[in-house]
Amino acid sequence: MLRTNSCGELRLTDAGKQVTLCGWVQRNRVMGGMTFIDLRDRYGITQLVFNSEQNKELCNEAQKLGREFVIKATGIVAERSSKNPKIPTGEIEVIVSSLEILNPSKTPPFTIEDETDGGEDLRMKFRYLDIRRNPVKKALLLRHRMAQETRCFFDQQGFIEIETPVLIKSTPEGARDFIVPSRMNPHEFYALPQSPQTFKQLLMVAGIDKYFQIVKCFRDEDLRADRQPEFTQVDCEMSFIEQEDILQVFEKYAVHLFHNVKGLKLQKFPRITFADAMRDYGNDKPDIRFGMKLKNITSVVKGKNFKVIDDAQTVLAIASEGCSEYTRKQLDELTDFVKRPQIGASGLIYVKFNTDGSIKSSVDKFYSEDDLKNWMLAAEAKPGDLILVLAGDENKIRKAASELRLEMGHRLGLRNPDVFAPLWVVDFPLLEWDEEAKRFHAMHHPFTSPLPEDIPLLDSDPGKVRANAYDMVINGVEIGGGSIRIHNRKLQQKLFSLLGFTKEQAESQFGFLMNAFEYGAPPHGGIAFGFDRLCSLFGGSDSIRDYMAFPKNNAGRDVMIDAPSAISQHQLDELNLVLKEKQY
Ligand code: ASP
């Protein structure tokens, strides 16, 4: 060992001991005859002192140490005269008697402090320097802790961690695959797994009745703040279970994580159907830290010659508690908010129910006070509330109202990141109609079982069939999703045919799974948690990148290693790949 202690370890009780520390120079200050160096490592910061009266040469050497030099210093631990209560080692310093430069450093391109002057691009290019900063290091430590607690929980529950392959077969369902050419099989390609779905189902057929894996998944999708081309799932599957068993085991997992990592006790998880979530929140991943449910007031508002409302398919209201005093400016801001192209509403109607009982609205021309009182009843508003009303096409308006509700929750400080409100959303539709492609898509994936009571509808009204599927949602974030699976060849074939596969296509792509179903496949189901998202939720950030050691940027690039990159003609030839001319 080059060191006796870490830079986060020494306390007043160590005074008088001789120690050797190694680390990076965070700061170097010369004050009169004294030189002070803040020495940093993974564990903390310790102050080193050099006294020119005692050792002039050593002190001169110390003065020359630049930021991020790696050094080894030996000396005696002493009580500090001016203590720093902000750091755990703040009561001591080390009076150095010998110093060795282990490696000098160029001046770093940004400051390695909690608040840095480095922009995102620069920090990503020098991610190894960024990780030296406390906030990034803390995020990785949190991730480590959560991974350990995950393994510990599933191990205790009798789950087996099994690795599934990374080079698999491309299938057209779901997102776009990342493709890998095969040198040994010219003109054929592997795909990177979007999830280990089919493998975990095969493990159930194999009799491994409780499986889990912390696993990398790959999806070639356009990126957003909470998406990355490669991400990690906590992937699980169980046999001989029903939906209820899954919900209970994985609720227990969430409770375990919150308790062991954050010291928080989660309340029981409410359950809500997809239909109710859409009705009350306009969203299948509702943030239930606050109320302000959407109210459909269509039937009370029509017929007063106000075209916007009379022509609307749906009219939705949100009663914002205690907001009747909103100013013109605040209302204009909200109107601009709903008119943004991403939200897509054409305007916003408001009604203020003042605490003195008077009513003021943006539609006073069309509606009497009595009419507006009916609005208030329908919106379940009380004096002091502001009713925000959106009118138009059902799907568009519901989505806009959902966004507006979240915006109001944010403005009213009701989305506190330290409060956690989990729930299960259940009974999703099995299929989703794609108007453009004129075909159904699986809402979860094609292996999801219909609810048993809805199976007859597969023939008569497939769009109405509900899936035996569930999502865990916390604070408006989908944390995990899964389903009870089909384990019967005939039903699986039927699903593929509803999804527009010919018999041959289904056979060539998923024949291996359907064949396995004929060798004693047990009833089974599972779930996968988005591990990066779970970490960011625990850490209180919106960006999953902060919880990945080496994330990609918005264009899917790793700017540090400069990937993806061109490959040599030799490699292309070996892989039997011919590149198309670039077209400008
Ligand atoms: N494989 C699914 C997914 O990645 C999760 C599951 O159904 O278990 O979304």
Boltz pocket constraint, residues with backbone or C-beta under 6 A from the ligand:
constraints:
  - pocket:
      binder: B
      contacts: [[A, 194], [A, 195], [A, 196], [A, 197], [A, 236], [A, 444], [A, 445], [A, 481], [A, 482], [A, 483], [A, 526], [A, 527], [A, 528]]
      max_distance: 6.0
